Amino acid sequence: MSTLAQMLAERAHNAAFDRLGKDVVHEVKRRVLDSIGCALGAWKSRPAQVTRAVAQAVSVPSGASLFGSRQRTTPDLAAFSNGALVRYLDFNDTYLSQEPAHPSDNIPPALAVGQAVGAPGRDIITAIALGYELQCRLCDAASLRAHGWDHVCYGAFSTALLASKLYKLTPEQTVHALGLAGVCNFATRQTRTGQISDWKACAFSNAARNGVFAANLARLGMTGPNEIFEGPKGLFKMITGPFDLRWSGGPDDWMICKTYVKFWPAEYHSQSAIDAALQLRPQVGDAREIDHILIESFEAAVSIIGSEPEKWRPTSRETADHSMGYCVAVALLDGDVTQASFSEQRIRDRETLQLLDKIKIIETDECNAGYPDGIPNKMIVKLKDGGTLTKYVKYPRGHAGNPMTDEEVTQKFTRQSAGVVSAATARKIVELALDLENLADVTPLVEFDTL
């Protein structure tokens, strides 16, 4: 009987650029641009500096570029460092289902392996679509969070599959790569619990590093554990229980088209609450006139960003951008949520904390029924004069049900890149990313200088 790993290997082997719909290709290009922008926005962050230092210690002239430099390293280390930058700001794209995910985390390993093997843009687009497809289909199939495990476990499989495609592995070798990637990359969800650390930026990029490493080992002949999903100590038995995995049914039925670009740099479950707060802000006027705020939400949001005491007194940027209450307070006070909203000084601001203390978040049946089709949050603001303001948002800007335009995606990139690369370099990156299918080599896209 065919195993799930064998099925995935055959699917990857048969995938081809010419079998992708135009919308799929277009979304891949938008996500590549968005991801590089997120990386540039995180350029000066501590995880960026640490992971760059680790990767720069290993020089491989024919390897993969580190974003913002002319230095190349091994593909797995480039995936680790570049991936940490893409993820750091919590501004890269999202998919929400039984398990949440940030599927553009698959893009840095695809660019790294693709560059190292000299793959054209068409092949890299195909590999990225595969990474999205597997990670999101796994998220649809079974929850990891419910069992205390982190979504990046699925990322080890998705990045091993896309790397296997770019390395041109046989189906048999790809099965071994999936076994090697899966058996040693079960990560706990402590990464996203309580006060959150720098590691949140690196958790997926570490899984990607190991996924790329596993594919390279399989390429060189190493075998991996059998039946990584169905085996007596495999994923089904030890973590998720058995599940059926769906797959693309045609050129337009790829999961990347169902994922969401972020409009604000905060955990995705808070996006509709931020949207609601900004829509209500003109009616609220002076935030000091707020008596209290009730946010009606859904289980995943309450559990992840609305229940722990640390979310009411964040001490790190990572905890603050995973606090729905904090994000709403900033939106009401400042009229926007930006990178600056999570500075060390801002998260200690007295006025913000006083407003945060007036916010309560509860789970309701109404909001649970609207998830994960949408991200339903209802904000009820009670004013000191007795007035009540209410706003319900299910599809925040950037959601697949309310997508950002190409111009908005480009504007987001431009804002992120400002002060990190020259305006001319930024324009060139936009041009190359949106023409990715015609690039014979992605080096001009990923190898550039910072200011």
C-alpha positions as CSV (number, residue, x, y, z in Angstrom):
1,M,0.0,0.0,0.0
2,S,1.3,3.4,-0.9
3,T,2.3,5.6,2.0
4,L,1.6,9.3,2.3
5,A,5.2,10.2,1.8
6,Q,5.2,8.2,-1.5
7,M,2.1,10.0,-2.6
8,L,3.7,13.4,-1.8
9,A,6.9,12.4,-3.6
10,E,4.9,11.5,-6.8
11,R,3.0,14.7,-6.6
12,A,6.1,16.7,-6.4
13,H,7.8,14.8,-9.1
14,N,4.9,15.5,-11.5
15,A,4.5,19.1,-10.6
16,A,5.4,21.6,-13.4
17,F,5.3,25.3,-14.0
18,D,3.1,24.8,-17.1
19,R,0.5,23.1,-14.9
20,L,0.1,26.1,-12.6
21,G,-2.7,28.6,-13.2
22,K,-2.0,32.2,-13.9
23,D,-3.4,33.3,-10.6
24,V,-1.2,30.8,-8.8
25,V,1.9,32.1,-10.5
26,H,0.9,35.7,-9.8
27,E,0.3,35.0,-6.1
28,V,3.8,33.3,-5.8
29,K,5.4,36.5,-7.2
30,R,3.5,38.7,-4.9
31,R,4.5,36.6,-1.9
32,V,8.2,36.7,-2.9
33,L,8.1,40.5,-3.1
34,D,6.2,40.7,0.3
35,S,8.7,38.3,1.9
36,I,11.8,40.2,0.8
37,G,10.1,43.3,2.1
38,C,9.4,41.7,5.5
39,A,13.1,40.7,5.6
40,L,14.3,44.2,4.9
41,G,12.0,45.6,7.6
42,A,13.7,43.2,10.1
43,W,17.2,44.0,8.9
44,K,18.5,45.5,12.2
45,S,16.7,43.1,14.5
46,R,18.7,41.0,17.0
47,P,17.7,37.7,15.3
48,A,18.8,39.1,12.0
49,Q,22.2,40.0,13.4
50,V,22.7,36.7,15.2
51,T,21.6,34.4,12.3
52,R,23.6,36.4,9.8
53,A,26.7,36.0,12.0
54,V,26.2,32.2,12.1
55,A,25.7,32.0,8.4
56,Q,28.5,34.3,7.4
57,A,30.9,32.1,9.3
58,V,30.5,29.5,6.5
59,S,31.5,30.9,3.1
60,V,30.5,28.9,0.0
61,P,31.1,31.0,-3.2
62,S,28.8,28.8,-5.2
63,G,26.1,28.6,-2.5
64,A,23.1,30.7,-1.6
65,S,23.1,34.5,-0.9
66,L,22.3,36.1,2.4
67,F,19.7,38.9,1.8
68,G,21.4,42.3,1.7
69,S,24.9,41.1,1.0
70,R,27.2,39.6,-1.6
71,Q,28.2,36.8,0.6
72,R,27.0,33.2,0.0
73,T,26.8,30.3,2.4
74,T,25.2,26.8,2.4
75,P,21.6,26.7,1.3
76,D,20.4,25.4,4.7
77,L,22.1,28.3,6.5
78,A,20.8,30.8,4.0
79,A,17.3,29.4,4.6
80,F,17.8,29.8,8.3
81,S,19.1,33.4,8.3
82,N,16.9,34.7,5.5
83,G,13.9,32.9,6.9
84,A,14.4,34.5,10.4
85,L,14.3,37.9,8.8
86,V,11.1,37.2,6.8
87,R,9.4,36.0,10.0
88,Y,10.7,38.4,12.6
89,L,8.2,41.3,12.3
90,D,5.2,38.9,12.2
91,F,4.3,40.7,8.9
92,N,4.6,37.8,6.4
93,D,1.5,36.0,5.1
94,T,-0.7,33.6,7.0
95,Y,-3.1,30.6,6.6
96,L,-5.5,29.7,9.3
97,S,-7.3,26.3,9.6
98,Q,-7.1,23.5,12.1
99,E,-3.5,24.6,12.4
100,P,-2.3,28.2,11.8
101,A,0.8,28.8,9.6
102,H,2.9,31.4,7.9
103,P,3.4,29.6,4.5
104,S,5.7,32.3,3.0
105,D,8.2,30.8,5.4
106,N,8.7,28.3,2.6
107,I,10.1,31.1,0.3
108,P,13.6,31.6,1.7
109,P,14.5,27.9,1.4
110,A,13.2,27.8,-2.1
111,L,15.2,30.8,-3.1
112,A,18.3,29.5,-1.4
113,V,18.2,26.0,-2.9
114,G,17.1,27.4,-6.3
115,Q,20.0,29.8,-6.4
116,A,22.6,27.2,-5.4
117,V,21.5,24.7,-8.1
118,G,21.1,27.4,-10.8
119,A,17.3,26.8,-11.1
120,P,15.4,29.3,-13.3
121,G,12.5,31.3,-11.8
122,R,9.9,29.0,-13.3
123,D,11.2,26.1,-11.2
124,I,11.4,28.1,-8.1
125,I,7.8,29.3,-8.5
126,T,6.8,25.6,-8.8
127,A,8.7,24.7,-5.7
128,I,7.2,27.6,-3.7
129,A,3.7,26.5,-4.8
130,L,4.5,23.0,-3.6
131,G,5.7,24.2,-0.2
132,Y,2.5,26.2,0.3
133,E,0.4,23.3,-0.9
134,L,1.8,20.8,1.5
135,Q,1.9,23.0,4.5
136,C,-1.6,24.4,4.1
137,R,-3.1,21.0,3.3
138,L,-1.5,19.6,6.5
139,C,-3.0,22.5,8.4
140,D,-6.4,21.6,7.0
141,A,-5.9,17.9,7.9
142,A,-5.0,18.0,11.6
143,S,-4.1,20.4,14.4
144,L,-0.7,20.3,16.1
145,R,-1.5,23.1,18.5
146,A,-4.2,21.0,20.1
147,H,-1.5,18.5,21.2
148,G,1.0,21.1,22.3
149,W,3.2,20.9,19.2
150,D,4.1,23.8,17.0
151,H,3.1,24.5,13.4
152,V,6.7,24.5,12.2
153,C,6.6,20.6,12.4
154,Y,4.7,20.8,9.2
155,G,7.3,23.2,7.8
156,A,10.0,20.6,8.0
157,F,8.0,18.4,5.6
158,S,7.0,21.2,3.2
159,T,10.6,22.6,2.9
160,A,12.0,19.1,2.4
161,L,9.5,18.5,-0.4
162,L,10.2,21.8,-2.2
163,A,14.0,21.3,-1.8
164,S,13.7,17.8,-3.2
165,K,11.9,19.2,-6.2
166,L,14.7,21.8,-6.8
167,Y,17.4,19.2,-6.2
168,K,15.6,17.0,-8.8
169,L,15.4,14.1,-6.5
170,T,13.7,10.9,-7.6
171,P,10.5,10.0,-5.9
172,E,12.3,7.4,-3.8
173,Q,14.9,9.9,-2.7
174,T,12.1,12.4,-1.9
175,V,10.5,9.8,0.4
176,H,13.8,9.5,2.2
177,A,14.1,13.3,2.5
178,L,10.6,13.5,4.1
179,G,11.6,10.8,6.6
180,L,14.8,12.5,7.5
181,A,13.1,15.9,7.8
182,G,10.1,14.6,9.8
183,V,11.7,12.3,12.3
184,C,13.8,14.9,14.1
185,N,11.8,18.1,13.9
186,F,8.9,17.8,16.3
187,A,8.9,21.2,18.0
188,T,6.9,22.1,21.0
189,R,4.6,25.1,21.1
190,Q,6.4,26.6,24.1
191,T,7.9,28.9,21.4
192,R,4.6,30.9,21.4
193,T,3.6,30.6,25.0
194,G,3.9,33.2,27.8
195,Q,6.5,35.9,27.3
196,I,7.8,35.3,23.8
197,S,11.4,35.3,22.8
198,D,13.6,35.9,19.8
199,W,13.2,32.2,18.9
200,K,9.7,32.9,17.5
201,A,11.5,34.4,14.5
202,C,13.7,31.4,14.1
203,A,11.4,28.4,14.8
204,F,10.3,27.9,11.2
205,S,13.5,28.9,9.6
206,N,15.2,26.2,11.8
207,A,12.7,23.7,10.5
208,A,13.4,24.9,7.0
209,R,17.2,24.6,7.6
210,N,16.6,21.0,8.6
211,G,14.2,20.4,5.7
212,V,16.8,21.6,3.2
213,F,19.6,19.6,5.0
214,A,17.4,16.5,4.8
215,A,16.9,16.8,1.1
216,N,20.6,17.3,0.5
217,L,21.4,14.2,2.6
218,A,18.9,12.2,0.5
219,R,20.4,13.6,-2.7
220,L,23.8,12.2,-1.6
221,G,22.3,8.8,-0.9
222,M,21.2,8.8,2.8
223,T,18.1,6.9,3.6
224,G,15.4,8.1,6.0
225,P,13.0,6.4,8.5
226,N,10.2,4.4,6.8
227,E,6.6,5.4,7.1
228,I,7.2,8.7,8.7
229,F,3.4,9.4,8.8
230,E,1.8,5.9,9.3
231,G,4.6,4.1,11.2
232,P,4.1,2.7,14.8
233,K,6.0,5.8,16.1
234,G,5.2,8.1,13.2
235,L,3.3,11.4,13.1
236,F,-0.2,9.8,13.1
237,K,0.5,7.6,16.1
238,M,2.5,10.0,18.2
239,I,0.9,13.4,17.5
240,T,-2.1,13.9,15.2
241,G,-4.0,10.7,14.7
242,P,-4.6,9.5,11.2
243,F,-5.9,11.9,8.5
244,D,-6.5,12.1,4.8
245,L,-4.6,14.7,2.9
246,R,-6.2,16.5,0.0
247,W,-4.2,17.9,-2.9
248,S,-4.5,20.4,-5.8
249,G,-7.2,19.3,-8.2
250,G,-6.2,21.5,-11.1
251,P,-4.2,24.5,-12.3
252,D,-6.2,27.0,-10.3
253,D,-6.7,24.9,-7.2
254,W,-3.5,25.6,-5.3
255,M,-3.5,26.6,-1.6
256,I,-1.5,29.7,-2.1
257,C,-4.6,31.4,-3.5
258,K,-6.3,30.8,-0.2
259,T,-3.7,32.5,2.0
260,Y,-3.6,36.0,3.3
261,V,-1.1,38.9,3.0
262,K,-0.8,40.9,6.3
263,F,-1.9,44.5,6.3
264,W,-0.5,45.1,9.9
265,P,2.6,43.7,11.5
266,A,0.8,41.7,14.2
267,E,-0.3,38.1,14.8
268,Y,-3.0,37.3,12.2
269,H,-5.9,36.6,14.6
270,S,-5.7,40.2,15.7
271,Q,-6.0,41.7,12.2
272,S,-9.8,42.0,12.2
273,A,-9.7,43.4,15.8
274,I,-7.2,46.1,14.6
275,D,-9.4,46.7,11.6
276,A,-12.5,47.2,13.8
277,A,-10.6,49.5,16.2
278,L,-9.4,51.7,13.4
279,Q,-12.9,51.9,11.9
280,L,-14.4,52.9,15.3
281,R,-11.6,55.3,16.2
282,P,-13.2,58.4,14.6
283,Q,-16.4,57.8,16.6
284,V,-14.5,57.2,19.8
285,G,-12.5,60.4,19.7
286,D,-10.5,60.8,22.9
287,A,-9.5,57.3,24.1
288,R,-9.7,58.6,27.7
289,E,-13.5,58.7,27.3
290,I,-13.6,54.9,26.9
291,D,-15.0,53.1,30.0
292,H,-14.3,49.6,28.8
293,I,-13.9,47.4,25.7
294,L,-15.3,43.9,25.2
295,I,-13.8,41.9,22.2
296,E,-15.9,38.9,21.2
297,S,-13.7,36.4,19.5
298,F,-13.0,32.7,18.6
299,E,-11.2,30.0,20.4
300,A,-7.9,30.2,18.5
301,A,-7.6,33.9,19.0
302,V,-8.5,33.8,22.7
303,S,-6.1,30.9,23.3
304,I,-3.2,32.3,21.4
305,I,-3.3,36.1,21.9
306,G,-6.1,36.8,24.3
307,S,-5.9,34.8,27.5
308,E,-2.4,34.6,29.1
309,P,-1.6,37.3,31.7
310,E,1.7,38.1,29.9
311,K,-0.4,39.5,27.0
312,W,-1.6,42.3,29.3
313,R,1.9,43.2,30.4
314,P,4.2,42.4,27.4
315,T,7.9,42.8,28.0
316,S,9.1,42.0,24.4
317,R,8.1,43.0,20.9
318,E,7.2,39.3,20.3
319,T,4.7,39.2,23.2
320,A,3.2,42.6,22.3
321,D,2.5,41.6,18.6
322,H,0.9,38.4,20.0
323,S,-1.4,40.4,22.3
324,M,-4.8,41.3,20.7
325,G,-5.5,43.7,23.6
326,Y,-2.2,45.6,23.1
327,C,-2.7,45.8,19.3
328,V,-6.2,47.2,19.8
329,A,-5.1,49.8,22.4
330,V,-2.3,51.0,20.1
331,A,-4.7,51.2,17.1
332,L,-7.1,53.3,19.1
333,L,-4.5,55.6,20.5
334,D,-2.3,56.0,17.4
335,G,-4.6,55.4,14.5
336,D,-2.3,52.7,13.1
337,V,-0.3,49.6,14.0
338,T,3.3,49.8,12.6
339,Q,6.7,48.4,13.5
340,A,7.2,51.4,15.8
341,S,4.2,50.2,17.8
342,F,6.3,47.5,19.3
343,S,9.4,49.4,20.4
344,E,10.6,48.8,24.0
345,Q,9.5,52.3,24.9
346,R,6.1,51.9,23.4
347,I,5.2,48.7,25.2
348,R,5.9,50.4,28.5
349,D,3.8,53.5,27.7
350,R,1.5,54.3,30.7
351,E,-1.5,55.5,28.6
352,T,-1.4,52.3,26.5
353,L,-1.3,50.1,29.5
354,Q,-4.1,51.9,31.2
355,L,-6.3,51.4,28.1
356,L,-5.1,47.8,27.9
357,D,-6.5,47.2,31.4
358,K,-9.9,48.3,30.1
359,I,-10.0,45.5,27.5
360,K,-11.6,42.1,28.0
361,I,-11.6,39.3,25.4
362,I,-14.1,36.4,25.4
363,E,-14.9,33.5,23.2
364,T,-18.4,33.3,21.6
365,D,-20.3,30.8,19.6
366,E,-21.0,33.4,16.9
367,C,-17.3,34.0,16.3
368,N,-16.3,30.4,16.5
369,A,-18.9,29.7,13.8
370,G,-17.2,32.2,11.5
371,Y,-13.7,30.7,11.8
372,P,-11.5,29.6,9.9
373,D,-13.5,30.8,6.9
374,G,-13.0,34.3,8.3
375,I,-11.3,36.0,11.2
376,P,-14.3,37.2,13.1
377,N,-13.8,39.7,15.9
378,K,-16.6,41.9,17.3
379,M,-15.5,45.0,19.2
380,I,-17.9,46.6,21.7
381,V,-16.7,50.0,23.1
382,K,-18.6,51.4,26.1
383,L,-18.0,55.1,26.5
384,K,-18.1,57.0,29.9
385,D,-21.1,59.0,28.7
386,G,-23.1,55.7,28.4
387,G,-22.8,55.4,24.6
388,T,-21.9,52.1,23.0
389,L,-20.0,51.5,19.7
390,T,-19.9,48.2,18.0
391,K,-18.0,46.9,15.0
392,Y,-17.8,43.3,13.6
393,V,-15.1,42.4,11.1
394,K,-14.8,39.0,9.6
395,Y,-12.5,39.6,6.6
396,P,-9.7,42.1,7.4
397,R,-7.8,43.8,4.7
398,G,-5.4,41.4,3.1
399,H,-7.5,38.3,3.8
400,A,-8.4,36.1,0.8
401,G,-11.9,37.4,1.2
402,N,-10.7,41.0,1.1
403,P,-7.3,40.9,-0.7
404,M,-4.8,43.6,-1.0
405,T,-4.2,45.0,-4.5
406,D,-0.8,44.6,-6.3
407,E,-0.3,48.3,-5.6
408,E,-0.8,47.9,-1.9
409,V,1.6,44.9,-1.8
410,T,4.2,47.0,-3.6
411,Q,3.6,50.0,-1.2
412,K,4.1,47.7,1.7
413,F,7.4,46.5,0.3
414,T,8.5,50.1,-0.4
415,R,7.8,51.1,3.2
416,Q,9.7,48.2,4.6
417,S,12.7,48.7,2.4
418,A,13.0,52.4,3.0
419,G,16.3,53.3,4.7
420,V,17.6,49.7,4.2
421,V,18.2,49.7,0.5
422,S,18.4,52.5,-2.0
423,A,15.2,53.6,-3.9
424,A,16.8,52.3,-7.1
425,T,17.5,48.9,-5.5
426,A,14.0,48.7,-4.2
427,R,12.6,49.4,-7.6
428,K,14.8,46.7,-9.1
429,I,13.7,44.1,-6.5
430,V,10.0,44.9,-7.3
431,E,10.7,44.5,-11.1
432,L,12.6,41.2,-10.7
433,A,10.1,39.7,-8.2
434,L,7.2,40.4,-10.5
435,D,9.0,39.0,-13.5
436,L,10.3,35.9,-11.6
437,E,9.0,33.4,-14.2
438,N,11.3,34.9,-16.8
439,L,14.5,34.9,-14.7
440,A,17.1,32.4,-15.8
441,D,18.9,32.9,-12.5
442,V,17.5,34.4,-9.2
443,T,20.8,35.8,-8.1
444,P,20.0,39.4,-9.2
445,L,16.8,39.2,-7.0
446,V,18.4,37.9,-3.8
447,E,21.9,39.3,-4.0
448,F,21.9,43.1,-3.4
449,D,23.5,45.7,-1.2
450,T,22.0,47.5,1.8
451,L,22.8,51.1,2.7
